[in-house]
């Protein structure tokens, strides 16, 4: 997995060296016209952009909320094909668990864990849905007025994984936007509505176009 996949979470501001997409009037255009996506946080979010050809990520942050896209070429030749639902889910699960989670999340933030993941449906198509705990991965920051030291809160990150047009995509957002308190407050992944972040991700998805996707995607 190219090292570029790690950069969006590490958070270096958009600049000429790292930016490989285009962002204008609130619309991000990925390299090679892989996809376009409308900023869900207005026309001037903080933007982290890191791509190496068809692999990479873009993240939109406003200091409280976070939305992001991670994508790679399909790693399985059967990804996106009309095949058995169980096989489809296994392909999405393996891409998430064995490739992207270790490289993009755990590789950047040691101690990251998958709190819950399972097969699901997203915008009428098969998807893999997960809730992650990312220590120090929140969009929110805490500043110590005495020292000036800035630290990031922990993140409980909701994600959904699907395949479109020869690429596998992960969309993500914060499942909660509060900073964890010193007592260790956490999001309960066992509750029935643990995947309540999916409507937010569906709205984000509806602002996307997939330039290489088959008609109807």
LUMTORDO-637446 format. One line per 10 residues: number of its first residue (from 0); their letters; for each residue x negated, y, z of N, C-alpha, C. Coordinates in Angstrom, 3 decimals, decimal comma, padded with zeros to 6 digits, always signed. Example, Ala and Ser with C-alpha at 12.3 -4.5 7.8 and 13.67 -1.06 7.14 Angstrom:
! residues 2
0	AS	-013,190/-005,690/+007,800/-012,300/-004,500/+007,800/-013,200/-003,300/+007,800 ~ -012,850/-002,250/+007,080/-013,670/-001,060/+007,140/-012,900/+000,030/+007,870 $
! end
This chain:
! residues 217
0	XXXXXXXXXX	-000,846/-001,181/+000,000/+000,000/+000,000/+000,000/-000,888/+001,239/+000,000 ~ -000,740/+002,147/-000,976/-001,615/+003,308/-001,043/-001,545/+004,153/+000,220 ~ -002,674/+004,759/+000,575/-002,734/+005,578/+001,782/-001,782/+006,758/+001,710 ~ -001,418/+007,200/+000,512/-000,498/+008,332/+000,374/+000,829/+008,079/+001,064 ~ +001,199/+006,804/+001,215/+002,462/+006,468/+001,843/+002,524/+006,924/+003,294 ~ +001,379/+007,106/+003,936/+001,346/+007,468/+005,346/+001,496/+008,966/+005,597 ~ +001,270/+009,799/+004,595/+001,038/+011,205/+004,857/+002,271/+011,989/+005,278 ~ +003,448/+011,609/+004,806/+004,630/+012,414/+005,109/+004,943/+012,422/+006,598 ~ +004,705/+011,313/+007,287/+004,984/+011,261/+008,716/+003,905/+011,948/+009,528 ~ +002,668/+011,926/+009,031/+001,574/+012,578/+009,738/+001,757/+014,088/+009,722 $
10	XXXXXXXXXX	+002,416/+014,603/+008,680/+002,866/+015,984/+008,638/+001,775/+016,999/+008,337 ~ +001,418/+017,115/+007,082/+000,604/+018,219/+006,592/+001,480/+019,073/+005,700 ~ +001,537/+020,397/+005,881/+002,442/+021,217/+005,093/+002,171/+021,109/+003,604 ~ +003,227/+021,311/+002,835/+003,127/+021,270/+001,380/+002,059/+022,223/+000,885 ~ +001,154/+021,728/+000,032/+000,147/+022,599/-000,549/-000,277/+022,037/-001,893 ~ -001,134/+022,751/-002,585/-001,476/+022,376/-003,956/-002,193/+021,037/-004,023 ~ -002,913/+020,657/-002,955/-003,663/+019,414/-003,008/-002,771/+018,192/-002,795 ~ -001,744/+018,327/-001,931/-000,934/+017,182/-001,584/+000,342/+017,078/-002,405 ~ +000,836/+018,179/-002,922/+002,143/+018,180/-003,574/+002,043/+017,618/-004,976 ~ +002,808/+016,580/-005,236/+002,848/+016,012/-006,565/+004,239/+016,098/-007,181 $
20	XXXXXXXXXX	+005,216/+016,561/-006,417/+006,545/+016,821/-006,944/+006,731/+018,317/-007,131 ~ +007,952/+018,722/-007,479/+008,283/+020,135/-007,631/+009,483/+020,450/-006,749 ~ +009,469/+021,636/-006,140/+010,583/+022,059/-005,294/+010,970/+023,468/-005,694 ~ +012,214/+023,630/-006,157/+012,680/+024,934/-006,621/+014,175/+025,043/-006,391 ~ +014,582/+026,178/-005,818/+015,999/+026,468/-005,583/+016,694/+025,337/-004,831 ~ +015,999/+024,765/-003,859/+016,580/+023,751/-003,002/+016,619/+022,358/-003,585 ~ +016,013/+022,141/-004,768/+016,015/+020,825/-005,401/+014,576/+020,315/-005,502 ~ +014,355/+019,088/-005,020/+013,057/+018,446/-005,139/+013,093/+017,475/-006,311 ~ +012,082/+017,555/-007,183/+011,948/+016,658/-008,326/+010,698/+015,816/-008,096 ~ +010,873/+014,515/-007,963/+009,756/+013,625/-007,687/+008,873/+013,462/-008,914 $
30	XXXXXXXXXX	+007,628/+013,074/-008,719/+006,724/+012,860/-009,856/+007,310/+011,864/-010,851 ~ +007,078/+012,113/-012,117/+007,560/+011,213/-013,152/+009,064/+011,178/-013,279 ~ +009,742/+012,171/-012,695/+011,202/+012,230/-012,717/+011,841/+010,973/-012,136 ~ +011,182/+010,385/-011,127/+011,745/+009,200/-010,490/+013,124/+009,477/-009,918 ~ +013,233/+010,622/-009,251/+014,508/+011,024/-008,674/+014,479/+012,521/-008,415 ~ +015,647/+013,083/-008,238/+015,764/+014,433/-007,702/+016,603/+014,338/-006,439 ~ +016,411/+015,276/-005,532/+017,207/+015,281/-004,312/+017,409/+016,728/-003,861 ~ +018,629/+017,031/-003,496/+018,954/+018,354/-002,970/+018,573/+018,417/-001,502 ~ +017,900/+019,485/-001,103/+017,549/+019,649/+000,302/+018,814/+019,702/+001,139 ~ +018,938/+018,840/+002,149/+020,108/+018,886/+003,032/+019,990/+019,966/+004,093 $
40	XXXXXXXXXX	+018,846/+020,668/+004,110/+018,571/+021,668/+005,146/+018,401/+023,065/+004,555 ~ +019,069/+023,311/+003,432/+019,007/+024,631/+002,834/+017,844/+024,780/+001,866 ~ +017,702/+025,987/+001,287/+016,717/+026,181/+000,219/+015,277/+026,307/+000,681 ~ +015,029/+026,505/+001,989/+013,652/+026,715/+002,446/+013,321/+025,879/+003,685 ~ +013,414/+024,564/+003,575/+013,013/+023,726/+004,707/+011,492/+023,630/+004,777 ~ +010,988/+023,103/+005,883/+009,597/+022,653/+005,915/+009,557/+021,375/+005,087 ~ +008,623/+021,318/+004,154/+008,597/+020,204/+003,212/+007,256/+019,493/+003,284 ~ +007,286/+018,182/+003,466/+006,089/+017,353/+003,429/+006,200/+016,443/+002,217 ~ +005,206/+016,498/+001,346/+005,290/+015,835/+000,050/+004,015/+015,050/-000,190 ~ +004,142/+013,771/-000,428/+002,965/+012,955/-000,660/+003,309/+011,821/-001,612 $
50	XXXXXXXXXX	+002,750/+011,869/-002,789/+002,986/+010,815/-003,773/+001,685/+010,420/-004,439 ~ +001,600/+009,140/-004,785/+000,541/+008,633/-005,640/+001,231/+007,856/-006,748 ~ +001,417/+008,532/-007,855/+002,203/+007,986/-008,963/+003,623/+007,692/-008,487 ~ +004,036/+006,433/-008,492/+005,425/+006,096/-008,165/+005,611/+005,690/-006,712 ~ +004,606/+005,904/-005,880/+004,672/+005,533/-004,468/+004,482/+006,776/-003,615 ~ +005,349/+006,953/-002,617/+005,153/+008,104/-001,749/+006,385/+008,456/-000,958 ~ +006,413/+009,690/-000,471/+007,497/+010,131/+000,403/+007,636/+011,639/+000,329 ~ +008,866/+012,093/+000,565/+009,124/+013,513/+000,760/+010,033/+013,636/+001,975 ~ +009,735/+014,602/+002,838/+010,488/+014,786/+004,071/+010,870/+016,250/+004,214 ~ +012,135/+016,480/+004,588/+012,662/+017,827/+004,832/+012,878/+017,982/+006,334 $
60	XXXXXXXXXX	+012,363/+019,075/+006,903/+012,474/+019,325/+008,340/+012,864/+020,787/+008,555 ~ +013,712/+021,038/+009,567/+014,018/+022,423/+009,927/+013,652/+022,727/+011,379 ~ +012,847/+021,860/+011,992/+012,465/+022,047/+013,384/+013,352/+021,291/+014,347 ~ +014,521/+020,842/+013,890/+015,437/+020,049/+014,709/+015,819/+018,774/+013,969 ~ +016,282/+018,952/+012,739/+016,719/+017,814/+011,936/+015,617/+017,356/+010,977 ~ +015,769/+016,132/+010,499/+014,819/+015,550/+009,570/+015,567/+014,645/+008,598 ~ +015,246/+014,772/+007,326/+015,736/+013,863/+006,303/+014,550/+013,513/+005,412 ~ +014,471/+012,249/+004,979/+013,334/+011,881/+004,152/+013,646/+010,751/+003,201 ~ +012,793/+010,648/+002,181/+012,863/+009,579/+001,182/+011,476/+008,948/+001,092 ~ +011,416/+007,637/+001,193/+010,193/+006,881/+000,931/+010,507/+005,949/-000,232 $
70	XXXXXXXXXX	+009,596/+005,813/-001,189/+009,866/+004,872/-002,273/+008,580/+004,256/-002,802 ~ +008,723/+003,057/-003,330/+007,641/+002,363/-004,030/+008,280/+001,641/-005,214 ~ +007,492/+001,254/-006,199/+008,031/+000,328/-007,196/+008,511/-000,944/-006,501 ~ +009,543/-001,582/-007,048/+010,008/-002,855/-006,485/+008,828/-003,815/-006,359 ~ +008,670/-004,408/-005,189/+007,570/-005,335/-004,950/+007,942/-006,774/-005,272 ~ +009,221/-007,009/-005,530/+009,699/-008,336/-005,900/+010,344/-008,241/-007,272 ~ +010,020/-009,145/-008,163/+010,538/-009,069/-009,536/+012,049/-009,204/-009,576 ~ +012,660/-009,749/-008,520/+014,113/-009,913/-008,500/+014,834/-008,737/-007,858 ~ +014,091/-007,761/-007,320/+014,724/-006,616/-006,662/+015,608/-005,877/-007,650 ~ +016,825/-005,561/-007,218/+017,744/-004,813/-008,055/+018,517/-005,652/-009,039 $
80	XXXXXXXXXX	+018,178/-006,940/-009,169/+018,885/-007,813/-010,109/+020,211/-008,257/-009,499 ~ +021,140/-008,653/-010,346/+022,428/-009,166/-009,887/+022,221/-010,642/-009,536 ~ +021,958/-010,895/-008,272/+021,649/-012,239/-007,808/+022,427/-012,511/-006,531 ~ +022,182/-013,648/-005,942/+022,826/-014,028/-004,699/+022,623/-012,960/-003,627 ~ +023,696/-012,613/-002,891/+023,629/-011,544/-001,893/+022,591/-011,840/-000,823 ~ +022,454/-013,100/-000,437/+021,479/-013,460/+000,597/+020,055/-013,195/+000,120 ~ +019,781/-013,492/-001,150/+018,455/-013,229/-001,705/+018,198/-011,729/-001,783 ~ +019,208/-010,970/-002,215/+019,073/-009,516/-002,286/+018,699/-008,939/-000,934 ~ +019,398/-009,377/+000,112/+019,116/-008,869/+001,452/+017,726/-009,262/+001,920 ~ +017,306/-010,481/+001,581/+015,971/-010,927/+001,982/+014,893/-010,078/+001,330 $
90	XXXXXXXXXX	+015,096/-009,686/+000,068/+014,126/-008,848/-000,634/+014,024/-007,482/+000,025 ~ +015,174/-006,883/+000,333/+015,178/-005,561/+000,988/+014,563/-005,653/+002,385 ~ +014,914/-006,694/+003,118/+014,367/-006,887/+004,475/+012,852/-007,040/+004,428 ~ +012,356/-007,847/+003,503/+010,912/-008,089/+003,430/+010,159/-006,824/+003,034 ~ +010,709/-006,047/+002,099/+010,074/-004,776/+001,711/+009,955/-003,858/+002,918 ~ +011,036/-003,810/+003,699/+011,046/-002,933/+004,871/+010,122/-003,450/+005,969 ~ +010,293/-004,707/+006,362/+009,560/-005,231/+007,517/+008,079/-005,465/+007,232 ~ +007,773/-005,961/+006,031/+006,411/-006,414/+005,756/+005,550/-005,377/+005,046 ~ +006,179/-004,402/+004,388/+005,395/-003,409/+003,644/+005,526/-002,015/+004,243 ~ +006,712/-001,458/+004,212/+006,858/-000,044/+004,544/+006,782/+000,230/+006,044 $
100	XXXXXXXXXX	+007,429/-000,604/+006,865/+007,349/-000,326/+008,303/+005,909/-000,392/+008,814 ~ +005,133/-001,430/+008,503/+003,744/-001,438/+008,989/+002,896/-000,314/+008,427 ~ +003,055/+000,006/+007,141/+002,174/+000,994/+006,517/+002,584/+002,421/+006,836 ~ +003,873/+002,702/+006,722/+004,333/+004,081/+006,819/+004,633/+004,518/+008,245 ~ +005,264/+003,660/+009,023/+005,671/+004,031/+010,380/+004,648/+003,574/+011,423 ~ +004,469/+002,272/+011,594/+003,551/+001,776/+012,621/+002,116/+002,188/+012,350 ~ +001,742/+002,300/+011,077/+000,382/+002,706/+010,756/+000,077/+004,131/+011,157 ~ +001,095/+004,995/+011,124/+000,894/+006,393/+011,495/+001,140/+006,643/+012,975 ~ +002,069/+005,888/+013,562/+002,441/+006,102/+014,961/+002,391/+004,764/+015,707 ~ +001,246/+004,427/+016,273/+001,128/+003,173/+017,030/+002,193/+003,108/+018,126 $
110	XXXXXXXXXX	+002,744/+001,938/+018,313/+003,819/+001,762/+019,285/+005,201/+001,846/+018,666 ~ +005,268/+002,144/+017,376/+006,559/+002,176/+016,694/+007,169/+000,786/+016,686 ~ +008,488/+000,730/+016,862/+009,168/-000,553/+016,897/+010,488/-000,479/+016,126 ~ +010,910/-001,631/+015,635/+012,230/-001,765/+015,028/+013,183/-002,193/+016,142 ~ +014,091/-001,310/+016,533/+015,009/-001,623/+017,618/+016,134/-002,539/+017,160 ~ +016,561/-002,349/+015,915/+017,640/-003,173/+015,377/+017,631/-003,044/+013,865 ~ +017,821/-004,135/+013,162/+017,983/-004,071/+011,711/+018,831/-005,239/+011,254 ~ +019,605/-004,989/+010,200/+020,519/-006,017/+009,727/+021,029/-005,660/+008,336 ~ +021,586/-006,656/+007,618/+022,131/-006,363/+006,296/+023,368/-005,495/+006,395 ~ +023,619/-004,732/+005,350/+024,784/-003,866/+005,330/+025,146/-003,472/+003,916 $
120	XXXXXXXXXX	+026,006/-002,484/+003,822/+026,428/-001,942/+002,534/+026,271/-000,439/+002,581 ~ +025,798/+000,128/+001,481/+025,581/+001,568/+001,428/+026,049/+002,075/+000,080 ~ +027,037/+002,940/+000,094/+027,607/+003,485/-001,134/+028,012/+002,367/-002,100 ~ +028,609/+001,317/-001,528/+029,158/+000,238/-002,333/+028,166/-000,793/-002,823 ~ +026,908/-000,717/-002,368/+025,909/-001,667/-002,836/+025,138/-002,246/-001,648 ~ +024,506/-003,427/-001,836/+023,776/-004,056/-000,730/+022,653/-003,147/-000,216 ~ +022,443/-003,189/+001,094/+021,405/-002,355/+001,705/+020,934/-003,023/+002,987 ~ +019,760/-002,603/+003,436/+019,226/-003,038/+004,726/+019,213/-001,822/+005,630 ~ +019,796/-001,945/+006,826/+019,983/-000,813/+007,737/+019,178/-001,067/+009,004 ~ +018,514/-000,024/+009,505/+017,659/-000,225/+010,677/+017,634/+001,018/+011,557 $
130	XXXXXXXXXX	+017,323/+000,794/+012,812/+017,088/+001,864/+013,785/+015,688/+001,670/+014,351 ~ +014,867/+002,720/+014,299/+013,476/+002,639/+014,724/+013,227/+003,535/+015,928 ~ +012,272/+003,142/+016,729/+011,733/+004,018/+017,777/+010,327/+004,417/+017,365 ~ +010,092/+005,738/+017,243/+008,802/+006,257/+016,788/+008,253/+007,208/+017,849 ~ +007,312/+006,766/+018,675/+006,762/+007,644/+019,715/+006,025/+008,826/+019,097 ~ +006,422/+010,023/+019,505/+005,791/+011,220/+018,972/+006,170/+011,522/+017,543 ~ +007,260/+010,945/+017,049/+007,629/+011,122/+015,651/+008,792/+012,048/+015,399 ~ +009,252/+012,772/+016,423/+010,430/+013,619/+016,270/+010,126/+014,885/+015,472 ~ +011,161/+015,433/+014,858/+011,051/+016,750/+014,226/+010,973/+017,855/+015,273 ~ +011,439/+017,569/+016,481/+011,412/+018,542/+017,561/+010,037/+018,565/+018,227 $
140	XXXXXXXXXX	+009,612/+019,747/+018,611/+008,328/+019,883/+019,293/+008,522/+020,584/+020,631 ~ +007,631/+020,274/+021,560/+007,637/+020,895/+022,888/+006,346/+021,683/+023,041 ~ +006,446/+022,937/+023,433/+005,273/+023,787/+023,604/+005,081/+024,130/+025,073 ~ +003,864/+023,946/+025,567/+003,526/+024,298/+026,945/+003,080/+025,755/+026,963 ~ +003,869/+026,659/+027,562/+003,505/+028,083/+027,540/+002,192/+028,393/+028,249 ~ +001,800/+027,557/+029,178/+000,570/+027,811/+029,926/-000,665/+027,486/+029,099 ~ -000,606/+026,393/+028,365/-001,790/+025,944/+027,608/-001,670/+026,191/+026,108 ~ -000,451/+026,412/+025,654/-000,245/+026,544/+024,217/-000,232/+025,218/+023,484 ~ -000,362/+024,121/+024,217/-000,393/+022,799/+023,593/+000,998/+022,430/+023,084 ~ +001,033/+021,907/+021,875/+002,288/+021,510/+021,246/+002,319/+019,992/+021,108 $
150	XXXXXXXXXX	+003,400/+019,391/+021,554/+003,568/+017,945/+021,420/+004,919/+017,658/+020,787 ~ +004,983/+016,543/+020,076/+006,239/+016,119/+019,459/+006,975/+015,161/+020,380 ~ +008,292/+015,274/+020,384/+009,105/+014,323/+021,118/+009,160/+012,982/+020,404 ~ +009,751/+012,018/+021,057/+009,936/+010,713/+020,434/+011,117/+010,762/+019,479 ~ +011,104/+009,866/+018,511/+012,152/+009,832/+017,498/+012,869/+008,495/+017,525 ~ +014,203/+008,564/+017,437/+015,015/+007,388/+017,179/+015,546/+007,594/+015,764 ~ +014,946/+006,879/+014,819/+015,110/+007,168/+013,392/+016,025/+006,138/+012,726 ~ +017,083/+006,604/+012,099/+017,966/+005,740/+011,343/+017,527/+005,655/+009,896 ~ +017,502/+004,444/+009,329/+017,058/+004,277/+007,944/+017,992/+003,325/+007,209 ~ +018,028/+003,495/+005,886/+018,736/+002,576/+005,018/+017,856/+002,306/+003,805 $
160	XXXXXXXXXX	+017,819/+001,049/+003,355/+016,936/+000,613/+002,271/+017,784/+000,036/+001,135 ~ +017,454/+000,422/-000,097/+018,181/-000,081/-001,266/+017,266/+000,003/-002,481 ~ +017,688/-000,633/-003,564/+016,900/-000,630/-004,794/+017,681/+000,073/-005,898 ~ +016,971/+000,931/-006,667/+017,566/+001,620/-007,802/+016,518/+001,756/-008,907 ~ +016,856/+001,341/-010,106/+016,043/+001,641/-011,279/+014,584/+001,232/-011,193 ~ +014,319/+000,047/-010,652/+012,947/-000,423/-010,577/+012,162/+000,091/-009,393 ~ +012,788/+000,889/-008,514/+012,150/+001,398/-007,298/+012,953/+000,948/-006,088 ~ +012,272/+000,729/-004,977/+012,950/+000,496/-003,708/+012,816/+001,756/-002,871 ~ +013,942/+002,178/-002,285/+014,014/+003,444/-001,563/+014,377/+003,217/-000,103 ~ +013,839/+004,063/+000,752/+014,245/+004,154/+002,148/+014,653/+005,594/+002,406 $
170	XXXXXXXXXX	+015,888/+005,799/+002,851/+016,337/+007,119/+003,303/+016,337/+007,121/+004,816 ~ +015,979/+008,264/+005,413/+015,881/+008,303/+006,872/+016,362/+009,633/+007,420 ~ +016,836/+009,577/+008,669/+017,203/+010,771/+009,415/+017,119/+010,443/+010,898 ~ +017,178/+011,477/+011,731/+017,156/+011,240/+013,169/+018,512/+010,704/+013,624 ~ +018,499/+009,623/+014,393/+019,734/+009,101/+014,963/+020,211/+009,981/+016,109 ~ +019,273/+010,599/+016,825/+019,590/+011,612/+017,827/+018,617/+012,763/+017,629 ~ +019,027/+013,958/+018,002/+018,185/+015,126/+017,791/+017,699/+015,752/+019,090 ~ +017,990/+015,116/+020,234/+017,499/+015,637/+021,502/+016,113/+015,089/+021,792 ~ +015,308/+015,881/+022,478/+014,042/+015,359/+022,990/+014,318/+014,380/+024,120 ~ +013,616/+013,286/+024,111/+013,750/+012,348/+025,222/+013,312/+013,021/+026,521 $
180	XXXXXXXXXX	+014,058/+012,791/+027,609/+013,686/+013,420/+028,872/+012,536/+012,650/+029,507 ~ +011,896/+013,255/+030,518/+010,736/+012,594/+031,138/+011,077/+011,243/+031,750 ~ +012,368/+011,019/+032,032/+012,758/+009,750/+032,624/+012,822/+008,613/+031,633 ~ +012,631/+008,900/+030,366/+012,596/+007,834/+029,380/+013,929/+007,537/+028,732 ~ +014,814/+008,541/+028,648/+016,097/+008,342/+027,991/+015,876/+007,817/+026,571 ~ +016,691/+006,873/+026,161/+016,525/+006,283/+024,844/+017,888/+006,029/+024,223 ~ +017,891/+005,857/+022,925/+019,110/+005,522/+022,211/+019,388/+004,037/+022,395 ~ +020,630/+003,697/+022,707/+021,003/+002,310/+022,955/+021,359/+001,639/+021,629 ~ +020,496/+000,754/+021,153/+020,703/+000,098/+019,863/+021,718/-001,031/+019,935 ~ +022,232/-001,337/+021,125/+023,190/-002,441/+021,255/+024,635/-001,986/+021,121 $
190	XXXXXXXXXX	+024,875/-000,681/+021,078/+026,244/-000,182/+021,026/+026,853/-000,458/+019,655 ~ +028,192/-000,585/+019,585/+028,830/-000,909/+018,306/+028,567/+000,108/+017,203 ~ +028,438/+001,385/+017,562/+028,228/+002,413/+016,532/+026,755/+002,807/+016,409 ~ +025,857/+001,843/+016,600/+024,421/+002,128/+016,534/+024,015/+002,720/+015,192 ~ +024,774/+002,395/+014,128/+024,446/+002,882/+012,785/+025,279/+004,105/+012,396 ~ +025,619/+004,919/+013,387/+026,449/+006,107/+013,142/+025,776/+007,127/+012,225 ~ +024,478/+006,963/+011,968/+023,741/+007,883/+011,106/+024,027/+007,648/+009,624 ~ +024,687/+006,546/+009,273/+024,898/+006,224/+007,866/+025,708/+007,286/+007,108 ~ +026,761/+007,881/+007,684/+027,459/+008,946/+006,941/+026,550/+010,127/+006,596 ~ +025,630/+010,487/+007,496/+024,670/+011,560/+007,177/+023,780/+011,163/+006,011 $
200	XXXXXXXXXX	+023,332/+009,917/+006,010/+022,475/+009,454/+004,922/+023,258/+009,323/+003,619 ~ +024,552/+008,988/+003,718/+025,376/+008,907/+002,509/+025,524/+010,292/+001,879 ~ +025,713/+011,308/+002,697/+025,806/+012,671/+002,170/+024,491/+013,092/+001,528 ~ +023,385/+012,742/+002,157/+022,056/+013,009/+001,600/+021,898/+012,302/+000,249 ~ +022,296/+011,047/+000,194/+022,201/+010,250/-001,029/+023,003/+010,870/-002,169 ~ +024,164/+011,425/-001,846/+025,012/+012,006/-002,884/+024,395/+013,249/-003,515 ~ +023,354/+013,774/-002,895/+022,609/+014,872/-003,499/+021,445/+014,405/-004,344 ~ +021,358/+013,091/-004,608/+020,244/+012,536/-005,368/+020,694/+012,123/-006,772 ~ +019,759/+012,170/-007,703/+019,926/+011,524/-009,005/+018,706/+010,650/-009,219 ~ +018,915/+009,520/-009,882/+017,839/+008,576/-010,121/+017,602/+008,531/-011,624 $
210	XXXXXXX	+016,524/+009,194/-012,052/+016,300/+009,410/-013,474/+016,113/+008,111/-014,258 ~ +015,546/+007,075/-013,608/+015,282/+005,835/-014,314/+016,298/+004,756/-013,982 ~ +017,313/+005,118/-013,201/+018,282/+004,114/-012,776/+019,252/+003,774/-013,898 ~ +019,802/+002,595/-013,789/+020,812/+002,182/-014,744/+022,077/+003,007/-014,553 ~ +022,886/+003,106/-015,579/+024,111/+003,881/-015,500/+024,968/+003,377/-014,357 ~ +025,555/+004,332/-013,625/+026,396/+003,991/-012,500/+025,669/+003,959/-011,184 ~ +024,332/+004,077/-011,193/+023,593/+004,088/-009,940/+023,604/+005,451/-009,302 $
! end
